[in-house]
């Protein structure tokens, strides 16, 4: 079956969670979280869970694990860089069953085209936990827009369909 045949079976109207990992963001200042939610809703998906958490690995892991079972996917923003408090990538790696290495590779390639060599410092990651999709994006609104528009929105329905088989 071709990729185009697979795409025709993509699921619509997904239930998605959004987590922002930040010590400084509030609901009023969380531009990345607002952007991700807006893009998901404009694509016909329901944002059924949203939370801002401090850069605390245990809190992020608990929120991810406890909420993912009731959702089709969770998208995190923040904590994927190289600063000492950036631990979202490690959290995702610790809870997923399979990593989708191509997501990080493609994201960094697209990011390089926009921002140059600084893209190498992104540790964006995606994977699967118990048949559910998880992606962790940088905290930058521009990076979130890039990942959502070029990678996640076009493929999220297809990914979740494949995970349901």
SERO-4910 file (N, C-alpha, C, O; in steps of 0.05 Angstrom, whole numbers):
BEGIN
 pado doro    nc1    nc2    nc3   cac1   cac2   cac3    cc1    cc2    cc3    oc1    oc2    oc3
  Unk    A     17    -23      0      0      0      0     18     25      0     37     27     16
  Unk    A     12     44    -17     29     68    -19     23     87      4      3     85     18
  Unk    A     41    106      7     38    126     28     12    142     24     -1    150     43
  Unk    A      5    146     -2    -20    161     -7    -45    145      1    -64    157     10
  Unk    A    -44    118     -3    -66    102      6    -68    102     37    -89    103     48
  Unk    A    -45    102     50    -44    104     79    -56    130     88    -72    131    107
  Unk    A    -48    152     75    -58    178     82    -88    180     81   -100    195     97
  Unk    A   -100    166     63   -129    167     60   -143    155     85   -166    161     91
  Unk    A   -128    139    100   -140    127    124   -133    142    150   -139    133    172
  Unk    A   -121    165    146   -113    181    169   -137    188    187   -159    193    177
  Unk    A   -132    187    212   -154    193    231   -157    223    234   -138    238    232
  Unk    A   -182    231    238   -188    260    242   -199    263    270   -205    243    284
  Unk    A   -202    288    279   -214    294    305   -201    279    328   -215    266    344
  Unk    A   -175    282    330   -160    269    351   -163    284    377   -169    308    378
  Unk    A   -159    270    400   -158    282    426   -128    285    433   -114    265    436
  Unk    A   -119    310    435    -91    315    439    -86    332    464   -103    349    471
  Unk    A    -65    326    478    -56    342    501    -32    359    494    -16    352    476
  Unk    A    -30    382    507     -8    400    503      4    407    531    -10    415    549
  Unk    A     30    402    533     44    409    558     66    428    551     82    424    533
  Unk    A     67    450    566     90    469    564    107    466    588     98    468    611
  Unk    A    133    460    583    153    457    605    168    483    607    185    490    589
  Unk    A    163    498    628    177    524    631    175    533    660    154    530    673
  Unk    A    196    545    670    196    557    697    185    585    696    180    596    717
  Unk    A    182    596    673    174    624    671    148    630    657    137    652    659
  Unk    A    137    611    642    113    617    626     88    615    644     87    600    663
  Unk    A     69    631    637     42    631    649     22    627    627     29    629    604
  Unk    A     -4    622    634    -24    620    612    -25    644    594    -31    642    570
  Unk    A    -18    668    605    -19    692    589      6    695    571      4    707    550
  Unk    A     29    684    580     54    688    565     62    663    549     83    663    537
  Unk    A     47    642    550     54    617    537     47    618    507     27    606    498
  Unk    A     63    633    492     58    636    463     59    609    448     43    604    430
  Unk    A     78    592    455     81    567    441     58    549    447     47    536    429
  Unk    A     50    547    472     27    530    479      1    540    464    -14    524    454
  Unk    A     -3    566    464    -26    577    449    -25    571    420    -45    563    408
  Unk    A     -1    573    408      2    568    380     -4    538    373    -18    532    355
  Unk    A      8    520    389      4    492    385    -26    485    387    -37    471    370
  Unk    A    -39    495    408    -68    490    411    -84    501    388   -102    487    378
  Unk    A    -78    525    379    -92    537    357    -89    521    331   -108    516    317
  Unk    A    -64    513    325    -59    497    301    -73    470    302    -84    461    282
  Unk    A    -73    457    325    -88    432    328   -118    436    324   -130    420    309
  Unk    A   -129    456    337   -158    461    334   -165    468    306   -186    460    296
  Unk    A   -149    484    292   -154    492    265   -153    468    246   -165    468    225
  Unk    A   -138    447    254   -136    423    238   -159    403    245   -160    381    234
  Unk    A   -177    411    263   -200    395    270   -197    377    294   -214    360    299
  Unk    A   -175    380    309   -170    363    332   -180    377    357   -182    402    358
  Unk    A   -185    362    378   -193    372    404   -170    372    423   -157    352    427
  Unk    A   -164    395    434   -143    397    455   -158    391    481   -171    408    493
  Unk    A   -155    366    491   -170    357    514   -155    360    540   -166    355    562
  Unk    A   -130    368    538   -113    372    562    -92    392    556    -79    391    535
  Unk    A    -88    411    574    -67    431    571    -57    438    599    -72    442    618
  Unk    A    -30    440    601    -18    446    627      9    459    623     24    451    605
  Unk    A     15    478    640     42    489    641     55    478    666     44    480    688
  Unk    A     79    466    663     93    454    685    121    466    687    133    474    667
  Unk    A    132    467    711    160    476    714    179    456    701    171    433    696
  Unk    A    203    464    695    223    446    684    232    426    706    254    427    716
  Unk    A    213    408    712    218    388    733    212    361    721    189    355    713
  Unk    A    232    344    718    229    319    704    207    301    715    192    289    700
  Unk    A    206    299    741    186    282    753    157    291    748    140    275    742
  Unk    A    153    317    749    126    328    744    118    325    714     96    318    708
  Unk    A    138    329    697    132    326    668    126    297    662    107    291    647
  Unk    A    142    279    672    138    250    668    111    241    678     96    227    664
  Unk    A    103    250    702     78    242    714     55    253    697     35    238    692
  Unk    A     56    278    689     35    289    672     32    275    646     10    269    636
  Unk    A     55    268    634     55    254    608     42    226    611     24    219    596
  Unk    A     52    211    630     42    184    634     13    183    643     -3    167    632
  Unk    A      5    200    661    -22    200    672    -43    210    653    -66    201    655
  Unk    A    -36    227    634    -55    238    616    -56    224    588    -76    225    575
  Unk    A    -34    212    580    -32    201    553    -52    178    549    -62    175    527
  Unk    A    -59    163    570    -77    141    566   -105    149    557   -120    133    545
  Unk    A   -113    174    562   -139    184    554   -138    201    529   -159    213    521
  Unk    A   -116    202    516   -112    218    492   -101    202    469    -92    179    473
  Unk    A   -101    214    445    -88    201    422    -58    209    421    -42    194    410
  Unk    A    -52    233    431    -24    243    430    -21    265    450    -40    277    459
  Unk    A      4    270    457     12    293    473     36    307    459     54    294    450
  Unk    A     34    333    457     56    349    446     66    367    468     51    382    480
  Unk    A     92    366    473    105    382    494    121    404    480    131    400    458
  Unk    A    123    427    493    141    448    483    158    457    507    149    459    529
  Unk    A    183    462    500    202    471    520    219    449    532    211    426    532
  Unk    A    243    456    540    261    437    554    276    418    536    286    398    545
  Unk    A    278    425    510    292    407    491    319    418    483    331    408    464
  Unk    A    328    439    496    354    450    489    377    438    505    375    415    514
  Unk    A    398    453    509    422    443    522    427    456    549    448    450    562
  Unk    A    410    474    558    414    486    584    411    466    606    398    445    602
  Unk    A    422    472    629    422    453    651    394    444    659    390    420    666
  Unk    A    374    461    658    346    454    666    331    440    644    309    430    649
  Unk    A    341    439    620    327    426    598    328    396    601    348    383    597
  Unk    A    305    384    608    304    355    613    280    342    599    276    318    603
  Unk    A    265    356    583    242    344    570    250    321    552    236    300    551
  Unk    A    272    323    537    280    302    520    286    276    535    278    254    527
  Unk    A    299    279    558    305    255    575    279    243    585    277    218    587
  Unk    A    260    260    593    234    249    603    221    233    581    212    210    585
  Unk    A    219    244    557    206    230    535    220    204    529    208    183    526
  Unk    A    247    205    528    262    180    523    257    159    544    256    135    538
  Unk    A    252    168    569    248    148    591    221    135    590    217    115    603
  Unk    A    202    147    577    174    136    577    165    124    551    145    109    551
  Unk    A    179    129    529    170    118    504    180     89    499    200     81    510
  Unk    A    164     75    483    171     47    475    188     48    450    206     31    446
  Unk    A    182     67    432    196     69    406    202     99    401    184    116    405
  Unk    A    226    104    391    232    132    383    229    134    353    236    115    338
  Unk    A    217    156    344    216    161    315    239    180    308    236    204    307
  Unk    A    262    169    304    286    184    299    283    204    276    295    226    277
  Unk    A    268    196    256    264    214    233    252    240    240    257    260    226
  Unk    A    235    241    261    223    267    269    245    287    276    245    309    265
  Unk    A    263    279    294    284    298    303    302    305    280    310    328    277
  Unk    A    308    286    263    326    291    240    313    311    221    326    330    213
  Unk    A    288    306    214    274    324    196    270    352    208    273    372    195
  Unk    A    263    353    234    259    378    247    285    395    246    284    419    240
  Unk    A    307    383    253    333    397    253    341    406    225    352    427    221
  Unk    A    334    389    205    340    397    177    324    421    169    334    441    158
  Unk    A    298    421    175    281    443    168    289    468    184    289    490    174
  Unk    A    296    464    209    304    486    226    330    498    216    333    523    216
  Unk    A    349    482    207    374    491    196    369    510    173    383    530    169
  Unk    A    349    503    156    342    520    133    333    547    142    335    567    127
  Unk    A    321    549    166    311    575    176    330    590    193    333    615    190
  Unk    A    345    576    211    361    590    230    391    584    229    407    596    243
  Unk    A    399    566    211    427    559    209    437    539    229    421    523    239
  Unk    A    462    541    235    476    520    252    465    518    280    469    498    293
  Unk    A    451    538    290    439    537    317    420    513    319    413    505    342
  Unk    A    410    504    297    391    481    297    403    456    310    388    439    320
  Unk    A    429    454    310    442    430    321    437    428    351    441    406    363
  Unk    A    430    450    365    426    449    393    397    440    401    392    437    425
  Unk    A    380    435    382    354    425    387    355    395    392    367    380    377
  Unk    A    341    386    413    339    358    419    310    349    417    301    332    432
  Unk    A    296    361    398    268    354    393    266    324    388    284    312    376
  Unk    A    245    312    398    242    283    397    213    275    394    195    290    402
  Unk    A    208    252    382    181    241    380    183    211    383    203    198    378
  Unk    A    161    199    393    160    171    397    133    161    403    113    175    401
  Unk    A    132    136    411    107    122    417    108    110    445    128     98    452
  Unk    A     87    114    460     84    101    486     57     86    486     36     99    484
  Unk    A     58     60    489     34     44    491     13     51    469    -10     54    474
  Unk    A     23     54    445      6     59    422     -4     88    420    -22     94    404
  Unk    A      8    106    434      1    135    433     26    151    425     48    143    431
  Unk    A     21    173    411     42    189    400     50    211    419     33    224    432
  Unk    A     77    216    421     88    237    438    109    252    422    125    240    409
  Unk    A    108    279    423    129    295    411    137    317    430    120    329    443
  Unk    A    162    323    431    173    345    447    187    365    429    205    358    414
  Unk    A    177    389    429    187    411    412    202    432    428    198    433    453
  Unk    A    218    448    416    231    470    430    209    489    440    186    488    432
  Unk    A    217    507    458    198    527    469    193    551    451    175    567    457
  Unk    A    209    555    431    206    577    413    181    575    396    176    555    384
  Unk    A    165    597    396    141    596    378    148    590    349    133    576    336
  Unk    A    170    602    339    177    596    311    184    567    307    176    555    286
  Unk    A    198    555    326    204    526    323    179    509    325    176    489    311
  Unk    A    160    517    343    135    502    345    119    504    320    107    484    311
  Unk    A    118    528    308    103    531    283    115    514    261    100    500    247
  Unk    A    141    514    259    155    498    239    148    468    243    140    455    223
  Unk    A    151    458    267    145    429    272    116    422    267    110    402    256
  Unk    A     98    440    276     70    434    273     61    435    244     47    417    235
  Unk    A     69    456    230     59    460    203     73    441    183     59    431    164
  Unk    A     98    435    186    113    419    166    112    389    173    114    373    154
  Unk    A    110    382    198    113    354    206     88    342    219     77    323    210
  Unk    A     80    354    241     59    342    258     31    344    247     17    324    244
  Unk    A     22    368    240     -5    370    229     -9    353    204    -29    339    202
  Unk    A      9    353    185      6    336    162      6    305    168     -6    290    153
  Unk    A     19    297    189     22    268    194      8    257    219      7    232    222
  Unk    A     -2    273    236    -13    264    261    -36    244    258    -36    223    271
  Unk    A    -54    249    239    -76    230    234    -66    204    223    -76    182    231
  Unk    A    -46    205    206    -34    181    194    -19    165    216    -22    140    217
  Unk    A     -4    179    232     11    165    254     -8    151    273     -4    128    279
  Unk    A    -30    165    281    -48    153    300    -64    130    288    -71    110    302
  Unk    A    -69    131    262    -82    108    248    -63     84    249    -72     62    256
  Unk    A    -38     88    242    -19     66    243    -16     54    271    -13     30    274
  Unk    A    -17     71    291    -15     61    318    -39     46    327    -38     32    347
  Unk    A    -62     50    314    -86     36    321    -88      8    309   -106     -7    316
  Unk    A    -70      1    291    -71    -25    277    -62    -47    295    -62    -71    287
***
